[in-house]
């Protein structure tokens, strides 16, 4: 409890470093209509099968409470959202920024890490054009691109297991507006993603994935299987799971084994242990399966974060 309180205080202090760059949202008619729509979707939802660890059960309750309060505006300033989804003023991110700046693709990465004002994100105090979160998530893409030798904008379809608040879906839309994106997540987080992406003038859907609805948000494994089967023959498709698969109960992970077989290209990040799960042991099995399928699959440490790793895979 004391350690949790100290972390909360540290987070608040770090966020205050960006006080001068805040751009608070105001409630508009469009905002009210969107929030009411999401409220009605959440109001009648009953979760029948809970496949979550303790950390995420607590988080889910908080997200539902937020949605039912109809007070989503400036949601990226909320502490529990930041704790789960958002990385802000951390000094190690300077080294990531320097890697971007020294890259031959700097002009590309510079454009991608540009932050917008939706949700009132905490700006990175040393480079306020972006946020710590944009730097952090985009750095994963750079790490994968350096490994695979394939430009990240060449991927046609991306499937993300656990999509945060929708940041990477927006990033890939900005990279390649023709690409299609699937997020599998819990229902309440799908609603949060819907809110964020709609406010960014995108057109996500809970059922469709086509030229009009290029982002699919789902918590249905059956629907996911249908969509993955449909795109299985595509060459340039990428599977992403950043600290999401590694925070899922082991029994639930087994239901997604078909994903590993379907995607030659994989960007997975994870912590060595989560609650009572030995993740390194689990992902070594994934790596073994990738090697059996004639793929190059490697572990590399996540820079500046102890006991965290990438599992990267390519043809």
C-alpha positions as CSV (number, residue, x, y, z in Angstrom):
1,X,0.0,0.0,0.0
2,X,2.8,2.4,1.0
3,X,4.8,1.6,-2.2
4,X,1.7,2.2,-4.3
5,X,1.1,5.5,-2.7
6,X,4.7,6.6,-3.3
7,X,4.4,5.6,-7.0
8,X,1.2,7.7,-7.2
9,X,2.9,10.7,-5.7
10,X,5.9,10.3,-8.1
11,X,3.6,10.1,-11.1
12,X,1.8,13.3,-10.1
13,X,5.0,15.1,-9.6
14,X,6.3,14.0,-13.0
15,X,3.1,15.0,-14.7
16,X,3.3,18.5,-13.1
17,X,6.6,19.0,-15.1
18,X,4.4,19.4,-18.1
19,X,1.9,21.8,-16.5
20,X,2.7,24.7,-18.9
21,X,1.9,22.5,-21.9
22,X,-1.6,21.3,-20.8
23,X,-4.4,21.8,-23.3
24,X,-7.6,21.0,-21.5
25,X,-10.5,19.8,-23.5
26,X,-14.0,21.3,-23.1
27,X,-17.3,19.6,-23.3
28,X,-19.0,20.2,-26.7
29,X,-22.2,18.9,-28.2
30,X,-20.3,16.4,-30.2
31,X,-18.5,15.2,-27.1
32,X,-21.8,14.8,-25.2
33,X,-23.4,12.7,-28.0
34,X,-20.4,10.4,-28.2
35,X,-20.2,10.0,-24.4
36,X,-23.9,9.2,-24.2
37,X,-23.6,6.5,-26.9
38,X,-20.7,4.8,-25.1
39,X,-22.7,5.1,-21.8
40,X,-25.6,3.2,-23.2
41,X,-23.4,0.5,-24.6
42,X,-21.8,0.0,-21.2
43,X,-24.9,0.3,-19.1
44,X,-26.5,-3.0,-20.2
45,X,-23.2,-5.0,-20.4
46,X,-22.9,-8.1,-18.1
47,X,-19.5,-9.8,-18.0
48,X,-20.2,-13.6,-18.1
49,X,-16.7,-15.0,-18.1
50,X,-13.9,-13.2,-16.3
51,X,-10.5,-14.1,-17.7
52,X,-8.4,-11.5,-15.9
53,X,-5.7,-11.3,-13.3
54,X,-6.4,-9.3,-10.1
55,X,-4.8,-6.2,-11.5
56,X,-7.1,-6.0,-14.5
57,X,-10.3,-6.9,-12.5
58,X,-9.7,-3.7,-10.4
59,X,-8.9,-1.7,-13.5
60,X,-12.0,-2.9,-15.4
61,X,-14.2,-1.7,-12.6
62,X,-12.6,1.7,-12.7
63,X,-13.1,2.0,-16.4
64,X,-16.7,1.1,-16.2
65,X,-17.2,3.6,-13.4
66,X,-15.6,6.3,-15.5
67,X,-17.8,5.5,-18.6
68,X,-21.0,5.4,-16.5
69,X,-20.1,8.7,-15.0
70,X,-20.2,10.3,-18.5
71,X,-17.0,12.1,-17.6
72,X,-14.4,10.9,-20.2
73,X,-13.1,14.3,-21.1
74,X,-9.4,14.8,-20.4
75,X,-9.2,11.1,-19.5
76,X,-5.5,10.8,-20.2
77,X,-4.9,13.0,-17.1
78,X,-6.5,10.5,-14.8
79,X,-4.1,8.6,-12.6
80,X,-5.4,5.1,-13.0
81,X,-5.4,5.5,-16.8
82,X,-1.9,6.7,-16.8
83,X,-0.8,3.9,-14.5
84,X,-2.1,1.2,-16.9
85,X,-1.8,2.8,-20.3
86,X,0.4,5.9,-20.3
87,X,4.1,6.6,-19.9
88,X,5.0,10.2,-19.4
89,X,7.9,12.2,-18.0
90,X,10.6,9.5,-17.5
91,X,14.2,10.5,-18.1
92,X,15.1,7.3,-19.9
93,X,12.9,8.4,-22.8
94,X,15.6,10.9,-23.7
95,X,17.8,8.1,-24.9
96,X,14.9,6.8,-27.1
97,X,14.5,10.3,-28.5
98,X,18.2,10.5,-29.3
99,X,18.0,7.1,-31.2
100,X,15.2,8.5,-33.3
101,X,17.2,11.7,-34.0
102,X,20.3,9.8,-35.0
103,X,18.3,7.4,-37.3
104,X,18.4,7.8,-41.1
105,X,14.6,7.8,-40.7
106,X,14.4,10.7,-38.3
107,X,12.0,12.8,-40.4
108,X,9.6,9.8,-40.5
109,X,9.8,9.1,-36.8
110,X,9.6,12.8,-36.0
111,X,6.3,13.0,-37.7
112,X,5.0,9.8,-36.1
113,X,5.7,10.9,-32.5
114,X,3.7,14.2,-32.9
115,X,1.1,14.2,-30.2
116,X,-2.4,15.5,-30.5
117,X,-4.7,17.0,-27.8
118,X,-7.4,14.3,-27.6
119,X,-7.7,13.2,-24.0
120,X,-5.3,16.0,-22.9
121,X,-2.2,13.8,-22.8
122,X,0.8,14.7,-20.6
123,X,3.3,16.3,-22.9
124,X,7.0,15.3,-22.6
125,X,8.5,18.1,-20.6
126,X,11.8,18.1,-22.6
127,X,10.1,17.9,-26.0
128,X,6.5,19.0,-25.7
129,X,5.6,18.3,-29.3
130,X,5.2,14.7,-28.2
131,X,4.4,12.8,-25.1
132,X,6.3,10.1,-23.2
133,X,3.8,7.6,-24.3
134,X,4.2,8.4,-28.0
135,X,7.9,8.1,-27.7
136,X,7.7,4.8,-25.8
137,X,5.2,3.1,-28.1
138,X,6.8,4.4,-31.3
139,X,10.2,3.1,-30.0
140,X,8.8,-0.4,-30.0
141,X,8.0,0.0,-33.7
142,X,11.5,1.3,-34.4
143,X,13.0,-1.7,-32.6
144,X,10.9,-4.1,-34.7
145,X,11.8,-2.2,-37.9
146,X,15.5,-2.4,-37.1
147,X,15.2,-6.1,-36.5
148,X,12.9,-7.0,-39.5
149,X,14.5,-4.7,-42.0
150,X,11.0,-3.9,-43.2
151,X,9.6,-0.4,-43.0
152,X,6.7,-0.3,-40.6
153,X,4.5,1.5,-43.1
154,X,4.6,-1.5,-45.4
155,X,2.3,-3.6,-43.3
156,X,-1.2,-4.0,-44.7
157,X,-3.0,-5.5,-41.6
158,X,-2.1,-5.2,-38.0
159,X,-3.6,-7.2,-35.1
160,X,-3.0,-5.9,-31.6
161,X,-3.8,-8.0,-28.6
162,X,-4.7,-5.4,-26.0
163,X,-4.8,-2.0,-27.6
164,X,-4.4,0.4,-24.7
165,X,-6.6,3.5,-25.4
166,X,-6.0,3.2,-29.1
167,X,-2.8,5.1,-29.6
168,X,-1.1,2.5,-31.9
169,X,-4.2,2.1,-34.0
170,X,-4.1,5.9,-34.6
171,X,-0.3,5.7,-35.2
172,X,-0.7,3.1,-37.9
173,X,-3.5,5.1,-39.5
174,X,-1.2,8.1,-39.7
175,X,1.6,5.8,-41.1
176,X,-0.6,4.2,-43.8
177,X,-4.2,5.2,-44.2
178,X,-4.9,2.1,-46.3
179,X,-3.9,-0.3,-43.6
180,X,-6.5,-2.3,-41.6
181,X,-6.3,-2.7,-37.8
182,X,-7.8,-5.2,-35.4
183,X,-7.8,-4.8,-31.6
184,X,-8.8,-7.6,-29.3
185,X,-9.5,-6.3,-25.8
186,X,-12.0,-6.4,-23.0
187,X,-15.3,-4.8,-23.7
188,X,-14.9,-1.8,-21.5
189,X,-11.4,-1.0,-22.9
190,X,-12.9,-1.4,-26.5
191,X,-15.3,1.4,-25.5
192,X,-12.5,3.6,-24.3
193,X,-10.7,2.9,-27.6
194,X,-13.9,3.8,-29.6
195,X,-14.1,7.1,-27.7
196,X,-10.5,8.0,-28.4
197,X,-10.5,7.0,-32.1
198,X,-13.8,8.7,-32.8
199,X,-12.5,11.9,-31.3
200,X,-9.6,11.6,-33.7
201,X,-12.1,11.5,-36.6
202,X,-11.6,7.8,-37.4
203,X,-14.4,5.3,-37.9
204,X,-13.9,2.2,-35.7
205,X,-16.4,-0.6,-35.7
206,X,-17.4,-3.4,-33.3
207,X,-18.3,-5.7,-36.1
208,X,-16.8,-4.7,-39.5
209,X,-13.4,-4.5,-41.1
210,X,-13.6,-3.1,-44.6
211,X,-12.6,0.0,-46.6
212,X,-15.0,2.2,-44.6
213,X,-14.4,0.7,-41.2
214,X,-10.6,0.1,-41.1
215,X,-10.4,-0.4,-37.4
216,X,-12.2,-3.3,-35.7
217,X,-12.6,-3.4,-32.0
218,X,-13.6,-6.7,-30.5
219,X,-13.7,-8.9,-27.4
220,X,-15.1,-11.9,-29.3
221,X,-12.7,-14.7,-30.0
222,X,-15.1,-16.2,-32.6
223,X,-15.2,-12.9,-34.6
224,X,-11.4,-12.6,-34.3
225,X,-10.9,-16.1,-35.7
226,X,-13.1,-15.3,-38.7
227,X,-11.2,-12.1,-39.5
228,X,-7.8,-13.8,-39.0
229,X,-8.8,-16.6,-41.3
230,X,-9.9,-14.0,-43.9
231,X,-6.5,-12.2,-43.8
232,X,-4.3,-15.3,-43.4
233,X,-3.1,-15.3,-47.0
234,X,-1.8,-11.7,-46.7
235,X,2.0,-11.4,-46.8
236,X,2.5,-8.2,-44.8
237,X,0.6,-8.6,-41.6
238,X,1.9,-7.9,-38.1
239,X,0.9,-9.2,-34.6
240,X,1.5,-6.8,-31.7
241,X,1.2,-7.5,-28.0
242,X,2.9,-4.9,-25.8
243,X,2.7,-6.0,-22.2
244,X,-0.8,-7.4,-22.8
245,X,-0.5,-11.1,-23.6
246,X,2.0,-11.3,-20.7
247,X,-0.6,-10.0,-18.3
248,X,-3.3,-12.5,-19.3
249,X,-4.1,-15.7,-17.4
250,X,-2.3,-18.7,-18.9
251,X,-5.5,-20.7,-19.5
252,X,-6.8,-17.8,-21.5
253,X,-3.6,-17.4,-23.6
254,X,-4.1,-21.0,-24.9
255,X,-7.2,-19.8,-26.8
256,X,-4.9,-17.5,-28.9
257,X,-2.3,-20.1,-30.0
258,X,-3.8,-19.9,-33.6
259,X,-2.5,-16.3,-33.7
260,X,1.2,-17.4,-33.5
261,X,0.8,-19.7,-36.4
262,X,-1.0,-17.1,-38.5
263,X,1.5,-14.3,-38.2
264,X,5.1,-14.5,-39.4
265,X,5.8,-11.0,-38.1
266,X,5.5,-10.5,-34.4
267,X,6.3,-7.6,-32.0
268,X,5.7,-8.8,-28.4
269,X,7.0,-7.1,-25.3
270,X,6.7,-8.5,-21.7
271,X,7.9,-8.4,-18.2
272,X,9.8,-11.4,-16.8
273,X,7.2,-12.1,-14.2
274,X,3.6,-10.9,-13.7
275,X,1.8,-11.7,-10.5
276,X,2.4,-15.5,-10.3
277,X,3.3,-16.1,-13.9
278,X,6.8,-16.9,-15.3
279,X,6.5,-15.1,-18.6
280,X,10.0,-15.9,-19.8
281,X,9.2,-19.6,-19.6
282,X,6.0,-19.1,-21.5
283,X,7.5,-17.0,-24.3
284,X,10.4,-19.4,-24.8
285,X,7.7,-21.9,-25.9
286,X,6.3,-19.3,-28.3
287,X,9.9,-18.8,-29.7
288,X,10.3,-22.5,-30.1
289,X,7.0,-22.7,-32.1
290,X,8.2,-19.9,-34.3
291,X,11.5,-21.6,-35.0
292,X,9.6,-24.8,-35.9
293,X,7.7,-22.7,-38.5
294,X,11.0,-21.7,-40.1
295,X,11.0,-18.1,-38.7
296,X,13.7,-16.0,-37.1
297,X,12.7,-15.4,-33.6
298,X,14.8,-13.6,-31.0
299,X,14.7,-12.1,-27.5
300,X,16.2,-8.8,-26.8
301,X,16.0,-6.7,-23.6
302,X,13.8,-3.6,-23.6
303,X,16.4,-0.8,-23.1
304,X,16.3,1.0,-19.8
305,X,13.7,-1.3,-18.3
306,X,15.1,-4.1,-16.2
307,X,13.6,-7.6,-16.6
308,X,11.5,-6.6,-19.6
309,X,12.0,-8.1,-23.0
310,X,11.0,-8.1,-26.7
311,X,10.2,-11.3,-28.5
312,X,10.6,-10.4,-32.2
313,X,9.8,-12.6,-35.1
314,X,10.1,-12.4,-38.9
315,X,10.1,-14.7,-41.9
